[in-house]
Amino acid sequence: IIEPLVSNKDLSEYFEKAVSELLRWVKDKGIEKEKTTRFIQQTSNYLISDVLGLLKGKPFREQDFPITPENFAEFITIIYEKNLTSKLAKMLLEEMFKTGKDPSDILEEKELTQVSDEKQVEEIAKKVIDSNPQAVKDFQSGKVGAIQFLIGQMMKETKGRINPEKAKEALTKILKMVK
């Protein structure tokens, strides 16, 4: 798994620069050292799988790569701070790769932040419940898969931006009140 980092000097140097930025951020935020390993692992995983995937078989060369190590480190911190879903993280990384822009700017421009505000989640849940009476009946008759269908509808409604746990909580709460 770590072979790409070992065999590609440019990629390993880029990784070291991004990790250096991350460690500075961890220290500034006062995050426990134990979590540092998680950030380093995430950096490695995204570089090895997603970044190499975006390069479509071309070799990694830092001077040709549109994402600075600082922006890549910021990308990892955003995943942590904003609790992005993996789908949103991949969308953000792809946009960074296409444009070379700062991840914070892209989040704002493209509205890629996760929907997790309780009132907003409940409003979406109510809309989905109203639009899917059969799924509500299925849920009430004990079909557990119905809740997954409704979560899926909430994901569709928000283009994958809703926090799935909050969606399930809101649906469960509202469905208990529906007769």
C-alpha positions as CSV (number, residue, x, y, z in Angstrom):
1,I,0.0,0.0,0.0
2,I,2.8,2.4,0.8
3,E,4.8,1.4,-2.3
4,P,3.8,4.5,-4.3
5,L,5.2,6.8,-1.6
6,V,8.5,4.8,-1.4
7,S,9.0,4.4,-5.2
8,N,8.1,8.0,-6.2
9,K,10.5,10.6,-4.8
10,D,8.3,13.6,-5.8
11,L,5.2,12.0,-4.2
12,S,7.1,11.2,-1.0
13,E,8.5,14.7,-0.8
14,Y,5.0,16.2,-1.4
15,F,3.6,13.9,1.3
16,E,6.2,15.1,3.8
17,K,5.4,18.7,3.0
18,A,1.7,18.1,3.4
19,V,2.2,16.2,6.7
20,S,4.5,19.1,8.0
21,E,1.6,21.5,7.3
22,L,-0.8,19.2,9.1
23,L,1.4,18.8,12.1
24,R,1.6,22.6,12.4
25,W,-2.2,22.7,12.2
26,V,-2.6,20.0,14.8
27,K,-0.3,21.8,17.2
28,D,-2.0,25.2,16.6
29,K,-5.4,23.6,17.3
30,G,-4.2,21.8,20.4
31,I,-5.4,18.4,19.0
32,E,-4.2,15.4,21.0
33,K,-1.1,13.8,19.5
34,E,-2.9,10.5,19.3
35,K,-5.1,11.8,16.5
36,T,-2.0,12.8,14.5
37,T,-1.6,9.3,13.2
38,R,-5.1,9.5,11.8
39,F,-4.4,12.7,9.8
40,I,-1.1,11.2,8.5
41,Q,-2.9,8.0,7.4
42,Q,-5.7,10.0,5.8
43,T,-3.1,12.1,3.9
44,S,-1.4,8.9,2.7
45,N,-4.7,7.3,1.7
46,Y,-5.9,10.2,-0.3
47,L,-2.6,10.6,-2.1
48,I,-2.2,6.9,-2.9
49,S,-5.8,6.3,-4.0
50,D,-7.6,9.4,-5.0
51,V,-4.7,11.6,-6.2
52,L,-3.1,8.8,-8.2
53,G,-6.5,8.0,-9.6
54,L,-7.0,11.6,-10.7
55,L,-3.6,11.4,-12.5
56,K,-5.0,8.5,-14.6
57,G,-1.7,6.6,-14.7
58,K,0.5,9.6,-15.3
59,P,3.5,9.9,-12.9
60,F,3.2,12.3,-10.0
61,R,5.3,15.4,-10.5
62,E,4.9,18.1,-7.9
63,Q,5.7,20.9,-10.3
64,D,2.9,19.8,-12.5
65,F,0.4,19.1,-9.7
66,P,-2.2,21.8,-9.3
67,I,-2.7,21.3,-5.5
68,T,-0.1,22.8,-3.2
69,P,1.0,20.7,-0.2
70,E,-0.5,23.5,2.0
71,N,-3.9,23.2,0.2
72,F,-3.7,19.4,0.5
73,A,-3.2,19.7,4.2
74,E,-6.0,22.1,4.4
75,F,-8.2,19.6,2.5
76,I,-7.4,17.0,5.2
77,T,-8.2,19.5,8.0
78,I,-11.5,20.4,6.3
79,I,-12.6,16.7,6.2
80,Y,-12.0,16.6,10.0
81,E,-13.5,20.0,10.9
82,K,-16.5,20.0,8.7
83,N,-17.1,16.2,9.0
84,L,-17.4,15.8,5.3
85,T,-18.8,12.7,3.8
86,S,-16.3,10.7,1.7
87,K,-18.4,11.6,-1.4
88,L,-18.1,15.3,-0.6
89,A,-14.4,15.0,0.1
90,K,-13.8,13.3,-3.3
91,M,-15.8,16.0,-5.0
92,L,-13.8,18.7,-3.3
93,L,-10.5,17.0,-4.2
94,E,-11.5,16.6,-7.8
95,E,-12.4,20.3,-8.0
96,M,-9.1,21.3,-6.3
97,F,-7.3,19.1,-9.0
98,K,-9.2,20.7,-11.8
99,T,-8.9,24.3,-10.7
100,G,-5.9,24.5,-8.3
101,K,-8.0,26.6,-6.0
102,D,-8.0,26.7,-2.2
103,P,-10.3,24.1,-0.7
104,S,-12.1,26.7,1.5
105,D,-13.0,28.8,-1.6
106,I,-14.3,25.7,-3.4
107,L,-16.4,24.7,-0.5
108,E,-18.1,28.1,-0.5
109,E,-18.5,28.4,-4.2
110,K,-19.8,24.9,-4.8
111,E,-21.8,24.6,-1.5
112,L,-20.1,21.3,-0.7
113,T,-20.5,21.6,3.0
114,Q,-22.5,19.0,4.8
115,V,-26.1,19.6,5.8
116,S,-26.2,18.9,9.5
117,D,-28.2,21.7,11.0
118,E,-31.0,20.0,13.0
119,K,-33.9,22.2,11.8
120,Q,-32.8,22.0,8.2
121,V,-32.4,18.2,8.4
122,E,-35.8,17.9,9.9
123,E,-37.4,20.0,7.2
124,I,-35.8,17.8,4.5
125,A,-37.0,14.7,6.4
126,K,-40.5,16.0,6.5
127,K,-40.5,16.7,2.8
128,V,-39.1,13.2,2.0
129,I,-41.7,11.6,4.3
130,D,-44.5,13.5,2.6
131,S,-43.3,12.5,-0.8
132,N,-42.9,8.8,0.0
133,P,-46.1,7.5,1.7
134,Q,-45.4,3.9,0.7
135,A,-42.0,3.9,2.4
136,V,-43.7,5.4,5.5
137,K,-46.2,2.5,5.5
138,D,-43.5,0.0,5.0
139,F,-41.5,1.4,8.0
140,Q,-44.6,1.4,10.2
141,S,-45.3,-2.3,9.2
142,G,-41.8,-3.2,10.5
143,K,-39.7,-3.2,7.2
144,V,-36.4,-1.8,8.5
145,G,-35.1,-1.3,5.0
146,A,-37.6,1.5,4.5
147,I,-35.6,3.9,6.7
148,Q,-32.6,3.3,4.4
149,F,-34.7,4.1,1.4
150,L,-35.8,7.4,3.0
151,I,-32.2,8.3,4.0
152,G,-31.3,7.7,0.4
153,Q,-34.0,10.0,-0.7
154,M,-32.7,12.7,1.7
155,M,-29.2,12.1,0.2
156,K,-30.7,12.6,-3.3
157,E,-32.5,15.7,-2.2
158,T,-29.3,17.2,-0.9
159,K,-27.0,15.9,-3.6
160,G,-25.1,13.7,-1.0
161,R,-24.6,16.6,1.4
162,I,-26.7,15.4,4.3
163,N,-25.1,13.8,7.4
164,P,-26.5,10.3,7.2
165,E,-26.6,9.8,11.0
166,K,-28.5,13.1,11.5
167,A,-30.9,12.1,8.6
168,K,-31.7,8.8,10.3
169,E,-32.2,10.5,13.7
170,A,-34.6,13.1,12.1
171,L,-36.5,10.4,10.2
172,T,-36.9,8.2,13.2
173,K,-38.1,11.0,15.4
174,I,-40.6,12.2,12.8
175,L,-41.8,8.7,11.8
176,K,-42.6,7.9,15.5
177,M,-45.1,10.9,15.4
178,V,-46.7,9.9,12.1
179,K,-49.9,7.9,12.5
